[in-house]
Amino acid sequence: MPSFTVDGYDLSYAESGAGEPLVLVHGTLGDQRYWAPQMETLGKHYRVLALSLRHCWPGEWTADGDFTIDRHVADVAAFIRGLGAGPVRLVGHSRGGHIAFRVAERHPDLVRALVLAEPGGELDESLGGRPASGAQAGAFAEGAALIEAGDVEGGLRRIAEHTGGPGAWEKRSEARKAINRANARTLLGQRHEQRRPYSRAAAEAIRAPTLLVVGAQTLPNFVANADALEKHIKGCARVSIPNAAHSMSQDNPAAFDAAVLAFLERH
Protein backbone atom coordinates (compact mmCIF):
# COMPACT_ATOMS: atom_id res chain seq x y z
CA MET A 1 0.00 0.00 0.00
CA PRO A 2 1.59 3.33 -1.02
CA SER A 3 2.13 6.06 1.54
CA PHE A 4 3.47 9.61 1.87
CA THR A 5 5.20 10.88 5.01
CA VAL A 6 4.04 14.15 6.57
CA ASP A 7 5.68 15.36 9.79
CA GLY A 8 6.84 11.84 10.60
CA TYR A 9 3.47 10.19 9.89
CA ASP A 10 2.85 7.88 6.94
CA LEU A 11 -0.38 8.77 5.15
CA SER A 12 -1.61 5.70 3.28
CA TYR A 13 -3.61 5.97 0.09
CA ALA A 14 -5.18 3.92 -2.67
CA GLU A 15 -4.36 4.75 -6.28
CA SER A 16 -5.99 4.08 -9.63
CA GLY A 17 -5.49 5.30 -13.18
CA ALA A 18 -3.04 7.75 -14.70
CA GLY A 19 -2.89 11.36 -15.78
CA GLU A 20 -3.71 14.50 -13.85
CA PRO A 21 -4.23 13.92 -10.10
CA LEU A 22 -7.65 13.74 -8.47
CA VAL A 23 -7.49 13.58 -4.66
CA LEU A 24 -10.38 12.10 -2.65
CA VAL A 25 -10.91 12.83 1.07
CA HIS A 26 -13.25 10.66 3.15
CA GLY A 27 -15.44 11.66 6.07
CA THR A 28 -16.01 10.66 9.70
CA LEU A 29 -15.49 6.96 10.51
CA GLY A 30 -14.10 6.37 7.03
CA ASP A 31 -10.83 5.69 5.27
CA GLN A 32 -9.56 5.30 1.71
CA ARG A 33 -11.82 2.26 1.19
CA TYR A 34 -14.90 4.48 1.34
CA TRP A 35 -14.11 5.52 -2.24
CA ALA A 36 -13.87 1.96 -3.61
CA PRO A 37 -16.99 2.44 -5.83
CA GLN A 38 -15.30 5.44 -7.51
CA MET A 39 -11.78 4.16 -8.11
CA GLU A 40 -12.29 2.31 -11.38
CA THR A 41 -14.64 4.80 -13.04
CA LEU A 42 -12.77 7.95 -12.06
CA GLY A 43 -9.47 6.18 -12.71
CA LYS A 44 -10.33 5.96 -16.40
CA HIS A 45 -9.96 9.75 -16.57
CA TYR A 46 -7.51 10.75 -13.83
CA ARG A 47 -4.79 9.52 -11.51
CA VAL A 48 -7.08 8.98 -8.52
CA LEU A 49 -5.58 9.10 -5.04
CA ALA A 50 -7.88 8.23 -2.13
CA LEU A 51 -6.27 9.22 1.17
CA SER A 52 -6.69 7.66 4.57
CA LEU A 53 -6.51 10.57 6.98
CA ARG A 54 -4.09 10.53 9.90
CA HIS A 55 -4.99 7.77 12.43
CA CYS A 56 -7.57 6.20 10.13
CA TRP A 57 -7.20 2.64 8.81
CA PRO A 58 -4.64 1.22 8.10
CA GLY A 59 -3.24 3.53 10.75
CA GLU A 60 -4.29 3.24 14.37
CA TRP A 61 -6.03 5.61 16.73
CA THR A 62 -3.81 7.12 19.41
CA ALA A 63 -4.99 9.71 21.89
CA ASP A 64 -2.28 12.23 21.03
CA GLY A 65 -4.56 15.19 20.39
CA ASP A 66 -3.86 15.68 16.69
CA PHE A 67 -7.06 14.30 15.15
CA THR A 68 -8.34 17.72 14.15
CA ILE A 69 -9.56 19.55 11.08
CA ASP A 70 -6.47 21.76 11.16
CA ARG A 71 -4.12 18.77 11.34
CA HIS A 72 -5.89 17.02 8.48
CA VAL A 73 -5.96 20.18 6.36
CA ALA A 74 -2.19 20.51 6.82
CA ASP A 75 -1.74 16.83 5.92
CA VAL A 76 -3.82 17.05 2.74
CA ALA A 77 -2.03 20.24 1.68
CA ALA A 78 1.38 18.59 2.24
CA PHE A 79 0.26 15.51 0.32
CA ILE A 80 -0.82 17.63 -2.66
CA ARG A 81 2.47 19.54 -2.63
CA GLY A 82 4.32 16.24 -2.47
CA LEU A 83 2.73 15.11 -5.71
CA GLY A 84 4.64 17.86 -7.49
CA ALA A 85 1.99 18.09 -10.18
CA GLY A 86 0.65 21.59 -9.56
CA PRO A 87 -2.90 22.30 -8.39
CA VAL A 88 -5.17 19.26 -8.20
CA ARG A 89 -8.82 18.44 -8.49
CA LEU A 90 -9.99 17.85 -4.91
CA VAL A 91 -13.11 15.95 -3.77
CA GLY A 92 -14.26 15.74 -0.14
CA HIS A 93 -17.27 14.08 1.47
CA SER A 94 -18.88 15.12 4.78
CA ARG A 95 -16.05 15.87 7.26
CA GLY A 96 -13.72 15.37 4.31
CA GLY A 97 -15.71 18.04 2.51
CA HIS A 98 -15.00 20.43 5.36
CA ILE A 99 -11.31 19.56 5.11
CA ALA A 100 -11.32 20.08 1.33
CA PHE A 101 -13.08 23.43 1.80
CA ARG A 102 -10.38 24.58 4.23
CA VAL A 103 -7.58 23.41 1.91
CA ALA A 104 -9.09 25.52 -0.88
CA GLU A 105 -9.57 28.48 1.47
CA ARG A 106 -6.08 28.39 2.99
CA HIS A 107 -4.06 27.04 0.07
CA PRO A 108 -5.72 28.34 -3.12
CA ASP A 109 -2.60 27.57 -5.14
CA LEU A 110 -3.10 23.83 -4.52
CA VAL A 111 -6.67 23.41 -5.79
CA ARG A 112 -7.63 23.54 -9.46
CA ALA A 113 -11.25 22.45 -8.94
CA LEU A 114 -13.23 21.58 -5.82
CA VAL A 115 -16.07 19.11 -5.26
CA LEU A 116 -17.86 19.30 -1.91
CA ALA A 117 -20.15 16.31 -1.30
CA GLU A 118 -22.45 17.44 1.53
CA PRO A 119 -19.65 19.12 3.50
CA GLY A 120 -20.07 18.67 7.24
CA GLY A 121 -19.88 21.28 9.96
CA GLU A 122 -21.88 24.23 11.22
CA LEU A 123 -22.72 27.67 9.88
CA ASP A 124 -21.79 30.81 11.79
CA GLU A 125 -24.01 33.84 12.25
CA SER A 126 -22.88 35.43 8.98
CA LEU A 127 -24.49 32.47 7.18
CA GLY A 128 -27.58 32.29 9.36
CA GLY A 129 -26.22 29.88 11.94
CA ARG A 130 -25.83 30.12 15.68
CA PRO A 131 -22.85 31.41 17.67
CA ALA A 132 -20.16 28.70 17.78
CA SER A 133 -19.83 26.82 21.06
CA GLY A 134 -16.39 25.37 20.23
CA ALA A 135 -17.38 22.01 21.69
CA GLN A 136 -18.74 18.91 20.03
CA ALA A 137 -22.32 18.23 21.03
CA GLY A 138 -25.33 16.19 20.11
CA ALA A 139 -25.08 12.94 18.20
CA PHE A 140 -21.31 12.97 17.72
CA ALA A 141 -20.64 13.45 21.43
CA GLU A 142 -23.20 10.75 22.26
CA GLY A 143 -21.69 8.35 19.75
CA ALA A 144 -18.18 8.97 21.04
CA ALA A 145 -19.30 8.37 24.64
CA LEU A 146 -20.88 5.03 23.69
CA ILE A 147 -17.75 3.93 21.83
CA GLU A 148 -15.51 4.97 24.73
CA ALA A 149 -17.71 2.94 27.09
CA GLY A 150 -17.27 -0.14 24.91
CA ASP A 151 -20.57 -0.05 23.01
CA VAL A 152 -19.00 0.34 19.57
CA GLU A 153 -22.05 -0.89 17.69
CA GLY A 154 -24.32 1.48 19.60
CA GLY A 155 -22.06 4.44 18.95
CA LEU A 156 -21.81 3.70 15.25
CA ARG A 157 -25.57 3.27 15.00
CA ARG A 158 -26.05 6.68 16.65
CA ILE A 159 -23.82 8.40 14.09
CA ALA A 160 -25.33 6.53 11.15
CA GLU A 161 -28.84 7.59 12.14
CA HIS A 162 -27.70 11.17 12.68
CA THR A 163 -26.38 11.39 9.12
CA GLY A 164 -28.75 8.97 7.38
CA GLY A 165 -31.95 8.85 9.43
CA PRO A 166 -33.65 5.98 11.31
CA GLY A 167 -32.48 2.52 10.32
CA ALA A 168 -29.41 3.85 8.47
CA TRP A 169 -26.98 1.52 10.27
CA GLU A 170 -28.98 -1.59 9.41
CA LYS A 171 -29.16 -0.51 5.76
CA ARG A 172 -25.38 -0.22 5.39
CA SER A 173 -23.46 -2.93 3.60
CA GLU A 174 -21.22 -5.19 5.65
CA ALA A 175 -18.21 -3.70 3.86
CA ARG A 176 -19.23 -0.19 4.93
CA LYS A 177 -19.88 -1.35 8.50
CA ALA A 178 -16.42 -2.94 8.60
CA ILE A 179 -14.85 0.39 7.59
CA ASN A 180 -16.77 2.19 10.34
CA ARG A 181 -15.77 -0.38 12.97
CA ALA A 182 -12.11 -0.14 11.96
CA ASN A 183 -12.22 3.63 12.52
CA ALA A 184 -14.63 3.80 15.45
CA ARG A 185 -12.18 5.22 17.97
CA THR A 186 -11.24 8.13 15.72
CA LEU A 187 -14.59 9.59 16.75
CA LEU A 188 -13.02 10.22 20.17
CA GLY A 189 -10.55 12.56 18.51
CA GLN A 190 -13.28 14.76 17.09
CA ARG A 191 -14.66 15.67 20.50
CA HIS A 192 -12.10 18.42 21.09
CA GLU A 193 -11.08 19.48 17.61
CA GLN A 194 -12.58 22.98 17.94
CA ARG A 195 -13.91 22.87 14.38
CA ARG A 196 -14.59 26.36 13.11
CA PRO A 197 -17.99 26.93 11.53
CA TYR A 198 -18.30 28.06 7.95
CA SER A 199 -18.43 31.83 7.52
CA ARG A 200 -19.45 34.07 4.67
CA ALA A 201 -15.91 35.45 4.46
CA ALA A 202 -14.45 31.94 4.17
CA ALA A 203 -16.94 30.98 1.45
CA GLU A 204 -16.18 34.15 -0.48
CA ALA A 205 -12.46 33.35 -0.24
CA ILE A 206 -12.84 30.16 -2.32
CA ARG A 207 -11.41 30.84 -5.76
CA ALA A 208 -11.43 27.36 -7.30
CA PRO A 209 -14.39 26.35 -9.48
CA THR A 210 -16.66 24.52 -7.04
CA LEU A 211 -19.38 21.90 -7.28
CA LEU A 212 -21.71 21.13 -4.37
CA VAL A 213 -23.18 17.61 -4.46
CA VAL A 214 -26.29 16.82 -2.41
CA GLY A 215 -28.28 13.62 -2.10
CA ALA A 216 -31.92 14.09 -3.14
CA GLN A 217 -33.05 12.22 -0.01
CA THR A 218 -30.61 13.75 2.47
CA LEU A 219 -31.35 15.41 5.82
CA PRO A 220 -32.12 19.14 6.27
CA ASN A 221 -28.86 20.11 7.98
CA PHE A 222 -26.83 19.05 4.94
CA VAL A 223 -29.18 20.95 2.64
CA ALA A 224 -28.77 24.05 4.83
CA ASN A 225 -24.97 23.91 4.51
CA ALA A 226 -25.20 23.55 0.74
CA ASP A 227 -27.73 26.38 0.46
CA ALA A 228 -25.54 28.77 2.46
CA LEU A 229 -22.27 27.92 0.72
CA GLU A 230 -23.83 28.01 -2.74
CA LYS A 231 -24.86 31.63 -2.23
CA HIS A 232 -21.37 32.83 -1.36
CA ILE A 233 -18.86 30.69 -3.27
CA LYS A 234 -18.40 32.60 -6.51
CA GLY A 235 -19.72 30.72 -9.54
CA CYS A 236 -20.61 27.68 -7.48
CA ALA A 237 -22.46 24.87 -9.28
CA ARG A 238 -24.76 22.35 -7.61
CA VAL A 239 -26.15 18.94 -8.45
CA SER A 240 -28.64 16.63 -6.74
CA ILE A 241 -28.03 12.87 -6.83
CA PRO A 242 -31.30 10.91 -7.19
CA ASN A 243 -32.11 7.94 -4.97
CA ALA A 244 -29.37 8.95 -2.54
CA ALA A 245 -28.94 10.41 0.93
CA HIS A 246 -25.79 11.66 2.69
CA SER A 247 -23.59 8.83 1.38
CA MET A 248 -24.53 9.55 -2.21
CA SER A 249 -21.31 8.17 -3.68
CA GLN A 250 -22.24 4.78 -2.24
CA ASP A 251 -26.03 5.05 -2.55
CA ASN A 252 -25.90 5.88 -6.28
CA PRO A 253 -22.28 5.68 -7.47
CA ALA A 254 -23.12 5.81 -11.18
CA ALA A 255 -24.96 9.13 -10.86
CA PHE A 256 -22.37 10.55 -8.47
CA ASP A 257 -19.45 9.62 -10.72
CA ALA A 258 -21.19 11.01 -13.80
CA ALA A 259 -21.90 14.34 -12.07
CA VAL A 260 -18.36 14.69 -10.77
CA LEU A 261 -16.78 13.80 -14.13
CA ALA A 262 -19.04 16.19 -16.04
CA PHE A 263 -17.97 19.03 -13.75
CA LEU A 264 -14.27 18.17 -13.65
CA GLU A 265 -14.01 17.81 -17.41
CA ARG A 266 -14.88 21.51 -17.67
CA HIS A 267 -12.19 22.45 -15.15
C-alpha positions in Angstrom: 0.0 0.0 0.0 1.6 3.3 -1.0 2.1 6.1 1.5 3.5 9.6 1.9 5.2 10.9 5.0 4.0 14.2 6.6 5.7 15.4 9.8 6.8 11.8 10.6 3.5 10.2 9.9 2.8 7.9 6.9 -0.4 8.8 5.2 -1.6 5.7 3.3 -3.6 6.0 0.1 -5.2 3.9 -2.7 -4.4 4.8 -6.3 -6.0 4.1 -9.6 -5.5 5.3 -13.2 -3.0 7.7 -14.7 -2.9 11.4 -15.8 -3.7 14.5 -13.8 -4.2 13.9 -10.1 -7.7 13.7 -8.5 -7.5 13.6 -4.7 -10.4 12.1 -2.6 -10.9 12.8 1.1 -13.3 10.7 3.2 -15.4 11.7 6.1 -16.0 10.7 9.7 -15.5 7.0 10.5 -14.1 6.4 7.0 -10.8 5.7 5.3 -9.6 5.3 1.7 -11.8 2.3 1.2 -14.9 4.5 1.3 -14.1 5.5 -2.2 -13.9 2.0 -3.6 -17.0 2.4 -5.8 -15.3 5.4 -7.5 -11.8 4.2 -8.1 -12.3 2.3 -11.4 -14.6 4.8 -13.0 -12.8 8.0 -12.1 -9.5 6.2 -12.7 -10.3 6.0 -16.4 -10.0 9.7 -16.6 -7.5 10.7 -13.8 -4.8 9.5 -11.5 -7.1 9.0 -8.5 -5.6 9.1 -5.0 -7.9 8.2 -2.1 -6.3 9.2 1.2 -6.7 7.7 4.6 -6.5 10.6 7.0 -4.1 10.5 9.9 -5.0 7.8 12.4 -7.6 6.2 10.1 -7.2 2.6 8.8 -4.6 1.2 8.1 -3.2 3.5 10.7 -4.3 3.2 14.4 -6.0 5.6 16.7 -3.8 7.1 19.4 -5.0 9.7 21.9 -2.3 12.2 21.0 -4.6 15.2 20.4 -3.9 15.7 16.7 -7.1 14.3 15.2 -8.3 17.7 14.1 -9.6 19.6 11.1 -6.5 21.8 11.2 -4.1 18.8 11.3 -5.9 17.0 8.5 -6.0 20.2 6.4 -2.2 20.5 6.8 -1.7 16.8 5.9 -3.8 17.1 2.7 -2.0 20.2 1.7 1.4 18.6 2.2 0.3 15.5 0.3 -0.8 17.6 -2.7 2.5 19.5 -2.6 4.3 16.2 -2.5 2.7 15.1 -5.7 4.6 17.9 -7.5 2.0 18.1 -10.2 0.6 21.6 -9.6 -2.9 22.3 -8.4 -5.2 19.3 -8.2 -8.8 18.4 -8.5 -10.0 17.9 -4.9 -13.1 16.0 -3.8 -14.3 15.7 -0.1 -17.3 14.1 1.5 -18.9 15.1 4.8 -16.0 15.9 7.3 -13.7 15.4 4.3 -15.7 18.0 2.5 -15.0 20.4 5.4 -11.3 19.6 5.1 -11.3 20.1 1.3 -13.1 23.4 1.8 -10.4 24.6 4.2 -7.6 23.4 1.9 -9.1 25.5 -0.9 -9.6 28.5 1.5 -6.1 28.4 3.0 -4.1 27.0 0.1 -5.7 28.3 -3.1 -2.6 27.6 -5.1 -3.1 23.8 -4.5 -6.7 23.4 -5.8 -7.6 23.5 -9.5 -11.3 22.5 -8.9 -13.2 21.6 -5.8 -16.1 19.1 -5.3 -17.9 19.3 -1.9 -20.1 16.3 -1.3 -22.4 17.4 1.5 -19.7 19.1 3.5 -20.1 18.7 7.2 -19.9 21.3 10.0 -21.9 24.2 11.2 -22.7 27.7 9.9 -21.8 30.8 11.8 -24.0 33.8 12.2 -22.9 35.4 9.0 -24.5 32.5 7.2 -27.6 32.3 9.4 -26.2 29.9 11.9 -25.8 30.1 15.7 -22.8 31.4 17.7 -20.2 28.7 17.8 -19.8 26.8 21.1 -16.4 25.4 20.2 -17.4 22.0 21.7 -18.7 18.9 20.0 -22.3 18.2 21.0 -25.3 16.2 20.1 -25.1 12.9 18.2 -21.3 13.0 17.7 -20.6 13.4 21.4 -23.2 10.8 22.3 -21.7 8.3 19.7 -18.2 9.0 21.0 -19.3 8.4 24.6 -20.9 5.0 23.7 -17.7 3.9 21.8 -15.5 5.0 24.7 -17.7 2.9 27.1 -17.3 -0.1 24.9 -20.6 -0.1 23.0 -19.0 0.3 19.6 -22.1 -0.9 17.7 -24.3 1.5 19.6 -22.1 4.4 18.9 -21.8 3.7 15.3 -25.6 3.3 15.0 -26.0 6.7 16.7 -23.8 8.4 14.1 -25.3 6.5 11.2 -28.8 7.6 12.1 -27.7 11.2 12.7 -26.4 11.4 9.1 -28.7 9.0 7.4 -32.0 8.9 9.4 -33.7 6.0 11.3 -32.5 2.5 10.3 -29.4 3.8 8.5 -27.0 1.5 10.3 -29.0 -1.6 9.4 -29.2 -0.5 5.8 -25.4 -0.2 5.4 -23.5 -2.9 3.6 -21.2 -5.2 5.6 -18.2 -3.7 3.9 -19.2 -0.2 4.9 -19.9 -1.3 8.5 -16.4 -2.9 8.6 -14.9 0.4 7.6 -16.8 2.2 10.3 -15.8 -0.4 13.0 -12.1 -0.1 12.0 -12.2 3.6 12.5 -14.6 3.8 15.5 -12.2 5.2 18.0 -11.2 8.1 15.7 -14.6 9.6 16.8 -13.0 10.2 20.2 -10.5 12.6 18.5 -13.3 14.8 17.1 -14.7 15.7 20.5 -12.1 18.4 21.1 -11.1 19.5 17.6 -12.6 23.0 17.9 -13.9 22.9 14.4 -14.6 26.4 13.1 -18.0 26.9 11.5 -18.3 28.1 7.9 -18.4 31.8 7.5 -19.5 34.1 4.7 -15.9 35.4 4.5 -14.4 31.9 4.2 -16.9 31.0 1.5 -16.2 34.1 -0.5 -12.5 33.3 -0.2 -12.8 30.2 -2.3 -11.4 30.8 -5.8 -11.4 27.4 -7.3 -14.4 26.3 -9.5 -16.7 24.5 -7.0 -19.4 21.9 -7.3 -21.7 21.1 -4.4 -23.2 17.6 -4.5 -26.3 16.8 -2.4 -28.3 13.6 -2.1 -31.9 14.1 -3.1 -33.1 12.2 0.0 -30.6 13.8 2.5 -31.3 15.4 5.8 -32.1 19.1 6.3 -28.9 20.1 8.0 -26.8 19.0 4.9 -29.2 21.0 2.6 -28.8 24.0 4.8 -25.0 23.9 4.5 -25.2 23.5 0.7 -27.7 26.4 0.5 -25.5 28.8 2.5 -22.3 27.9 0.7 -23.8 28.0 -2.7 -24.9 31.6 -2.2 -21.4 32.8 -1.4 -18.9 30.7 -3.3 -18.4 32.6 -6.5 -19.7 30.7 -9.5 -20.6 27.7 -7.5 -22.5 24.9 -9.3 -24.8 22.4 -7.6 -26.1 18.9 -8.4 -28.6 16.6 -6.7 -28.0 12.9 -6.8 -31.3 10.9 -7.2 -32.1 7.9 -5.0 -29.4 9.0 -2.5 -28.9 10.4 0.9 -25.8 11.7 2.7 -23.6 8.8 1.4 -24.5 9.5 -2.2 -21.3 8.2 -3.7 -22.2 4.8 -2.2 -26.0 5.1 -2.5 -25.9 5.9 -6.3 -22.3 5.7 -7.5 -23.1 5.8 -11.2 -25.0 9.1 -10.9 -22.4 10.5 -8.5 -19.4 9.6 -10.7 -21.2 11.0 -13.8 -21.9 14.3 -12.1 -18.4 14.7 -10.8 -16.8 13.8 -14.1 -19.0 16.2 -16.0 -18.0 19.0 -13.8 -14.3 18.2 -13.7 -14.0 17.8 -17.4 -14.9 21.5 -17.7 -12.2 22.4 -15.2 
